[in-house]
Amino acid sequence: MTLGGAPARYASQTAFVPWGDVEAVVLWQQETSAPTPMRYVGLRRRAGAPALPGPNSALTREQTGRLAGHVDHEVFLASRHINLWTLDRERLAQALRTFAPTVAVEENGRPG
């Protein structure tokens, strides 16, 4: 699975994650002062998986807890903001059935 980087640093923040490292795809939201929450897609990865580059990679556990306490720190680090693109849930489900049938989809940062 590929997690893209932020537009200005796409190449340096893009991360390839082998399916064997992925336990779940996590869809979650962060409340802000905006009228609608920021939506994210992230990965819950196996214990011991290597650190990933990305826009959140330098955040501490304390920082991610303040920003979205309902989301596991490691999932926050392996997440990307859904901005200027649309998540097609059916295509995501189809990809998981095809390439990683044991990988679950979690909502709001919690198993479900």
C-alpha positions as CSV (number, residue, x, y, z in Angstrom):
1,M,0.0,0.0,0.0
2,T,1.3,3.5,-0.8
3,L,0.7,6.5,1.5
4,G,1.3,9.7,-0.5
5,G,3.1,12.7,0.9
6,A,2.0,16.3,1.3
7,P,1.9,18.1,-2.1
8,A,5.0,20.3,-1.4
9,R,7.1,17.3,-0.2
10,Y,5.4,14.4,-2.0
11,A,8.5,12.4,-2.9
12,S,10.2,12.6,0.5
13,Q,7.0,11.9,2.5
14,T,5.6,9.1,0.3
15,A,5.7,5.7,2.1
16,F,5.4,2.2,0.7
17,V,3.9,-0.2,3.3
18,P,4.0,-4.0,2.5
19,W,0.6,-5.7,3.0
20,G,2.2,-8.0,5.5
21,D,2.8,-5.0,7.8
22,V,-0.8,-3.8,7.6
23,E,-3.3,-5.1,10.2
24,A,-6.1,-2.5,9.5
25,V,-7.0,0.5,7.4
26,V,-8.2,3.1,9.9
27,L,-10.7,5.9,8.8
28,W,-10.8,8.6,11.4
29,Q,-11.7,12.3,11.9
30,Q,-10.0,15.2,13.7
31,E,-12.3,17.9,15.1
32,T,-11.1,21.5,14.4
33,S,-12.6,24.9,14.5
34,A,-13.8,24.4,10.9
35,P,-17.4,23.6,10.3
36,T,-16.5,20.0,9.2
37,P,-13.9,17.7,10.7
38,M,-10.7,16.8,8.9
39,R,-10.9,13.2,7.6
40,Y,-8.0,10.8,7.5
41,V,-7.0,7.4,6.3
42,G,-4.3,5.6,8.2
43,L,-2.8,2.2,8.9
44,R,-2.6,0.1,11.9
45,R,0.6,-1.8,11.4
46,R,2.2,-4.8,13.0
47,A,4.3,-4.3,16.1
48,G,7.9,-3.5,15.2
49,A,7.2,-2.3,11.7
50,P,9.7,0.3,10.6
51,A,9.0,4.1,11.0
52,L,7.4,5.7,8.0
53,P,8.3,9.1,6.4
54,G,5.3,11.5,6.2
55,P,3.9,14.8,7.3
56,N,3.2,13.4,10.8
57,S,6.5,11.6,11.4
58,A,8.0,14.1,13.8
59,L,5.0,14.3,16.1
60,T,5.4,13.1,19.6
61,R,2.9,10.8,21.5
62,E,1.9,13.9,23.5
63,Q,1.2,16.0,20.4
64,T,-0.9,13.3,18.7
65,G,-2.8,12.7,22.0
66,R,-3.7,16.4,22.1
67,L,-4.7,16.5,18.4
68,A,-6.7,13.3,18.3
69,G,-6.7,11.4,21.6
70,H,-9.1,8.8,20.2
71,V,-6.5,7.7,17.6
72,D,-3.5,5.5,18.5
73,H,-0.2,7.4,18.2
74,E,1.3,4.9,15.6
75,V,-1.9,5.1,13.5
76,F,-1.7,8.9,13.6
77,L,1.9,8.7,12.3
78,A,0.8,6.4,9.5
79,S,-2.2,8.6,8.4
80,R,-2.8,10.9,5.6
81,H,-5.4,13.8,5.4
82,I,-8.1,13.2,2.9
83,N,-7.8,16.6,1.2
84,L,-8.3,17.4,-2.5
85,W,-9.2,13.8,-3.2
86,T,-12.1,11.5,-2.4
87,L,-11.9,8.1,-0.7
88,D,-13.9,5.5,-2.6
89,R,-14.9,3.1,0.1
90,E,-16.1,0.5,-2.3
91,R,-12.8,0.5,-4.2
92,L,-10.9,0.3,-0.9
93,A,-13.0,-2.7,0.2
94,Q,-12.4,-4.4,-3.2
95,A,-8.7,-3.8,-3.0
96,L,-8.6,-5.3,0.5
97,R,-10.6,-8.3,-0.6
98,T,-8.2,-8.8,-3.5
99,F,-4.8,-8.1,-2.0
100,A,-5.2,-8.4,1.8
101,P,-8.4,-10.3,2.8
102,T,-7.3,-10.4,6.4
103,V,-6.9,-6.6,6.8
104,A,-9.8,-5.0,8.6
105,V,-11.3,-1.5,8.2
106,E,-11.7,0.4,11.4
107,E,-13.8,3.6,11.9
108,N,-12.9,6.5,14.1
109,G,-9.6,5.1,15.2
110,R,-11.1,2.1,17.0
111,P,-11.5,-1.5,15.9
112,G,-15.0,-2.1,14.6
